[in-house]
Amino acid sequence: MKIGVSYNVFDGEELLEASIKSIRQNVDYINIVYQTTSNFGNKCSDELLDVVNDLKNKGLVEELFLYEPDLKRGAWNETKKRRIGLSLCKKQKCTHFLNMDTDEFYEDKQFKYAKDIVQKEKIGASACRIYYYMTEPIYRGVSVPNNHFAPFLFSVNFLTVINKFMKYKFSVDPTRRVGNLITRTYFRNPKLFEEHELMMHHMSFIRKDISKKWSNTSHTTSRSLAKEKTLELLNWKYDKSDKSIIKVKNQFNIDISEW
C-alpha cells in the first residue's frame, strides 16, 4: 500500500503545515498543487510562496506544482488541479489517493485504523463524516451532517480519474469524485466510515483573513454572500448555552496567536 496525497492550495496556507503534520506519518508521498492567482483574478498572499517552499525544504512534502488558472471558471479549475495532483501520485506508483485542502485534518490513530481497514477489506472508495470548527481550533460543532461527506482513500490504477459525473453511493464534493474512466462509477466495495472510526476535522471557518475564503471560493452562492459571511464570523462569540458548539482541546496544535 502506497498512499499519495495532493493538496489543492491558493489561500489558507497558515493552516497547511499543521494539516500535513496530522497525516504525514500515515502517508508515503505528498504533493501541493498551488496557484498564485485565484480563479477570479485575485493575488495570493505575500507568504504563500515562502510557506510552500519551506514545506518542501523541510521534507514535509515531496513535490510542488504551480497551476495557472483559467479565470472565472471556479469549479473547472478546482477539478483540473485535483486531476494534476492525482496524475503526480500515479507517476509515483501510489496504490491509493487522498485529496485534501489546507483546512482539513485527521487524528493519527483514526487514520491508521481506517488505512488498515481499507487495505484488509480491499475498499475501493471510502468517505467519512465531518466535524466543522468555528473561528478557533477549540470550537467544534457537535452535529454531524448526514447529507455530505469527506472523500477519504481511493484505490488507484491506470483507469482512475476525477470526474464530477461519477456515480457515488455517498455525497461528496463534485470536484473530488474519483472513479473508473470506463464505468464512470466508484470502485468496488465502497465504505462510509462511522463517527467512532474516522472523522475529518474541517477548520472551515478558521483563517488569518476569512474574507479570502469567501471571495475566492468556487462555490457561487458562498462567493455572492462573501461580505455577509465575513461579518457574521467576525462577530461570532462562543456561547455555552449554544449546544451545537462545544469547546475542545487544540489537538492539532494550530497556532493562531500571530494572526
N, C-alpha and C positions, 0 to 999 in steps of 0.2 A: 504494500500500500504506500503510495507516494502522493501526498496531499499538496496541491498547488492553490495558492490564494492570490486573488487580484483585487487591489484597492482602486476604486474609482474616486479621484480627488480633484477638486477645484478649490473649495474652501473647507473650513473646519479642521485645518491642519494642526491646530493646537491640541486636538484630541488624538492625532494619528499615532504618535509613539506609544501612548498608553494602550490604545486599541491593539496595536501589533504585539505588544508585550503580553497581552491577555491570551494570545493564541500561539505565540512563536514556538513554544516548546512542543506543541502538538502538530505542527505542520512542517513540511520539508522545503518549500520554496514559496517566496512572496514577491510579487511584482506590484509596482504602483504605476497606473496609467493616469497621468495628470495633465491638466491644461492650465495655461497662464491667462487665458481669456475665456470668460464664461460663454455659455451657449447663447447669451443675449448681449455679448459685446463688452461686458464689464471686466476690468482687470483684476487679477488676483492680488492678494496682499503682498507687501514687501517681504514677508517672512517665508512665503511658500517654498521658493527655490532652495533657501538655506535649510529648511526643515527636511525636504525630501532627499537632498544631497547628504545631509548629516546622517539620516537613517541608513542610507547606502554605505557611507563610510564606517558606520558602527557595525555593519554586518547584520542589521535587523531586517533588511530587505536585500534581495539578490539583483533586482533589475528595475530600472526606471524607463518609462516610455512617455515622451512628450506628444500629446494629442492636439491637433489643430482643429477646432470645431467648425462646423457649418452653421453660421449664425442663424438664430431664430428657429432652429429645429431641435428643441429640447430633448424629447424622448428619443428621437432618432440618434442624436449624439450619445446619449446615455447608453443605448443599446450597442452602438458601434464601439464605444470604449470598453464595454464589458466583453464584447467579442474579441477585441485585441488582447485583453487580459487572458481570456480562455486560450487563444492561439499561442500566447507565450508559455502558458502552462503545458500545452500539448508538446511544444518543442522541447520541454524539459522532461517529457515522458511521464507526466503525472497521471496517476490512475484515478484520482478524484479531484474535484474542483469546488472551490468555495469563493463566492463573490462577495465583497464587503465594501462598506463605506466607512468614513473616518469615525463616525459616532456609534459604531457597533462593537459590542464586547461580549465575550463568553467567559464563564467561570472555568478554570482549568480542569477541575475534577469532572464537571459535566461534559466538557468537550472530550476528554479522554474516554469517558463512558460511552458517549454517542459514537465516537470514532470506532470503538471496538464493536459496537452493535452493527454499524454499517458494514464492517469487514466480515464479521462472523455470519451475519444473516444475508450477506450479498444484497444489500439495499442499493437499488439503482438511483433513487431520488429521495431526498429527505428534506424536512422542514421542521420548524419549531415555533412555539408561541413567543410573544414579545412582551417584555417589561418596558414601559416608557418612563423617562425621567424628566423632571421639571427644573429648570434654571440652575440647579446644583446637583452634583452626583450623589446627594444624600436624600433626595426627594423622589420617591418611586411610586408610580401608580400601582394600585393593588389589582385593578381589573385586568383580565387577560382576554383581549378580543378574540372571538372565535371565527371571525369572518376574514381575517387577513393574517398571513404567517410569513416568517422569515425563511427564505430558502437556505438549506444547510448544504451538506455534501452531495455531490452528484458523481456518478461514475463517468469516466472519460474514455472515449475511443475515437477513431478517425471520423465517425459519423456524428459526434457530439457537436451541437450548435446551440446558439442562443437565438430564440425567435419568439416574438410576442404571441404568435398563433399556436404555440404548443398547447396541447390539451392537458390540463392539470387536474389532479384529484383534489388539490387544495389551492386556495387563492394566494398568489404571490405577486410581487411587482412584475408587470409585463416585460420590463427591460432585463429581467433576470430569469426568464423561463428557459431552462436548459433541457434539451431533449434530443431525439434522434432525427437526423436530417430527412430520412426516408419516410418514417411513420408519423412524424410530427407529434409525437407523444412522449411522455416521460418514460424513463427506463423501467425495467421490471422491478416488482416488489417495492413500491413506494412506502415510505414511513413518515408519519407525523409524530414527532416526539411529544410526550406529555410534559406538563409543567415540572414534575418532580425529576424528570430525566434530563431535559435540556431547555434552557431559556436564552433568547438573545436579549441582552441588555442594551436598549436603544437610548443613547443620550441625545435624543432628538431635539430637545429644547434647551440644550446647553451649548453655548457658543460665546466666544470672545466678542463677536459682533453678530447678534442674532438676525439683524436685518439682511445680511448677506445670504443667509439660508433661504429666506422667502423670496428675495428679489432675483435669485438665480436658479431656483428650483425648476425642474422640467414639468412640474405639476401646475397646469394653467390656473386652476382655482386658487391654489396657495399663493401664486405669484400676484394675482389680482388683489388679494387681500393682504399683501405684504405689510403695508403700513399698520393696518389694524391689528394684525397678529403680533407685530413687533411691540407695539404699545401695550398690548394685553400681557405679553410675557414680561416686559419691563416693570409692570405694575403688580405682577403676581407675588403674593406672600404666602408662606406656609401657614396653614390654619389647622390646628389639632382636631378641630371639630369636623373637618372635611375627611370623611372616612375613605375617600377614594385615593388619597395620597398618604403614604406612610414614610417615616423617617428611617433611613437605613445607614449602615456604615459606608464609607467611601472605599469599597473593596477593591477598586481598580486603581487607587492612588492617583486620581485625576487632580492635578494641582491647578486651581483657578485663582490663586492668590495674587498673581501678577496681571490678571486680565483687567 
